Amino acid sequence: QTANGYAPGTPVVPGTTYTSWQASYALGVDLIQNTYRDAELWLMTLLPIHGHSDTNTAKIAQANVCIKAIAKHFGVKVIDQANGYITQENSYLYGHDEGTAIRSLHPNIQGMELMMRVIVEEMYRQLP
């Protein structure tokens, strides 16, 4: 799947300015892997959100497809927030901007705790 001129799996070139977040994300993963060769890198999908004007379910799904494709290309593990406790329906409870017209774009303290639970559970689940 191609998004903003970047197809997952396309080589990234350090020093290049990319105009899509997908290519920039891939470049970041590439740079981390090459700088910290012994580090175990995990990527995480985006959370579902409720009522944010810049994002909708289709955009989140497309972004998560790209994140998973980048993870596969670079051979890193993924923590899928779709398996977590924050859903499209309850996400408004866990946004730091709760009660405003823009809801749930960034998690509040309770949202971060639920994300942490998913991270720990998923890391234990993927142990060899």
C-alpha positions as CSV (number, residue, x, y, z in Angstrom):
1,Q,0.0,0.0,0.0
2,T,1.4,3.4,-1.0
3,A,0.7,6.5,1.1
4,N,2.0,10.0,0.3
5,G,4.5,8.7,-2.1
6,Y,6.1,6.2,0.2
7,A,5.5,2.4,-0.2
8,P,6.4,0.3,2.9
9,G,9.5,-1.6,2.1
10,T,11.1,1.1,0.0
11,P,14.6,1.8,1.2
12,V,15.0,5.0,3.1
13,V,18.1,7.2,2.6
14,P,19.6,9.1,5.6
15,G,20.0,12.8,4.8
16,T,17.0,12.9,2.6
17,T,14.0,15.1,3.5
18,Y,10.8,13.1,3.3
19,T,7.4,14.8,2.9
20,S,5.4,11.9,4.2
21,W,5.2,10.7,7.8
22,Q,5.5,7.2,6.6
23,A,8.9,7.7,5.0
24,S,10.1,9.7,8.0
25,Y,8.9,7.0,10.4
26,A,10.8,4.4,8.3
27,L,13.9,6.6,8.3
28,G,13.6,6.9,12.1
29,V,13.4,3.1,12.5
30,D,16.4,2.7,10.2
31,L,18.5,5.2,12.1
32,I,17.7,3.7,15.5
33,Q,18.6,0.2,14.2
34,N,21.9,1.4,12.8
35,T,22.8,3.5,15.8
36,Y,21.8,1.0,18.5
37,R,22.5,-2.3,16.8
38,D,22.0,-4.4,20.0
39,A,18.7,-2.7,21.0
40,E,15.5,-4.6,20.7
41,L,13.1,-2.2,18.9
42,W,9.3,-2.4,19.2
43,L,6.8,-0.3,17.3
44,M,3.3,0.4,18.5
45,T,0.1,1.1,16.5
46,L,-2.0,4.2,17.0
47,L,-4.9,4.2,19.4
48,P,-8.4,4.6,18.2
49,I,-9.8,8.1,18.8
50,H,-13.2,9.6,19.1
51,G,-14.3,12.9,17.6
52,H,-11.0,14.4,16.5
53,S,-11.4,16.6,13.4
54,D,-8.1,15.6,11.8
55,T,-8.5,11.9,12.1
56,N,-11.0,9.2,11.5
57,T,-11.2,5.5,11.7
58,A,-10.0,5.0,8.1
59,K,-6.9,7.2,8.6
60,I,-6.0,5.4,11.8
61,A,-6.4,2.0,10.1
62,Q,-4.3,3.1,7.2
63,A,-1.6,4.4,9.5
64,N,-1.6,1.2,11.4
65,V,-1.2,-0.9,8.2
66,C,1.8,1.2,7.4
67,I,3.3,0.9,10.9
68,K,2.9,-2.9,10.7
69,A,4.5,-3.0,7.2
70,I,7.4,-0.9,8.4
71,A,7.9,-3.2,11.4
72,K,7.8,-6.3,9.1
73,H,10.3,-4.7,6.7
74,F,12.8,-3.9,9.5
75,G,12.1,-7.1,11.4
76,V,10.9,-5.5,14.6
77,K,8.0,-6.5,16.8
78,V,4.7,-4.6,17.0
79,I,2.4,-3.9,20.0
80,D,-1.1,-3.6,18.5
81,Q,-3.2,-1.2,20.5
82,A,-6.3,-2.7,18.9
83,N,-5.8,-5.6,21.4
84,G,-5.9,-3.1,24.3
85,Y,-8.3,-1.5,26.7
86,I,-8.9,1.8,24.8
87,T,-11.5,1.5,22.1
88,Q,-13.2,3.9,19.7
89,E,-16.2,3.9,22.0
90,N,-14.4,4.7,25.3
91,S,-11.4,6.7,24.0
92,Y,-13.0,10.0,24.9
93,L,-12.5,9.0,28.6
94,Y,-8.7,8.7,28.2
95,G,-7.8,11.8,26.3
96,H,-6.0,14.7,28.0
97,D,-8.3,17.0,26.2
98,E,-11.5,15.4,27.5
99,G,-14.5,17.7,27.4
100,T,-13.3,19.8,24.5
101,A,-14.2,19.7,20.8
102,I,-11.0,17.9,20.1
103,R,-11.1,14.6,22.0
104,S,-8.7,11.8,22.8
105,L,-5.8,12.7,20.4
106,H,-3.3,12.2,23.2
107,P,-3.8,10.0,26.3
108,N,-4.3,11.3,29.8
109,I,-2.7,9.6,32.8
110,Q,-5.4,6.9,32.9
111,G,-5.0,6.4,29.2
112,M,-1.2,6.0,29.6
113,E,-1.7,3.5,32.3
114,L,-3.9,1.4,30.0
115,M,-1.4,1.7,27.2
116,M,1.3,0.5,29.6
117,R,-0.7,-2.5,30.5
118,V,-1.0,-3.4,26.8
119,I,2.7,-3.0,26.3
120,V,3.6,-5.2,29.3
121,E,1.0,-7.9,28.4
122,E,2.1,-7.9,24.7
123,M,5.8,-8.1,25.6
124,Y,5.1,-11.1,27.9
125,R,2.9,-12.7,25.2
126,Q,5.7,-12.4,22.6
127,L,8.5,-13.9,24.9
128,P,10.3,-16.8,23.2
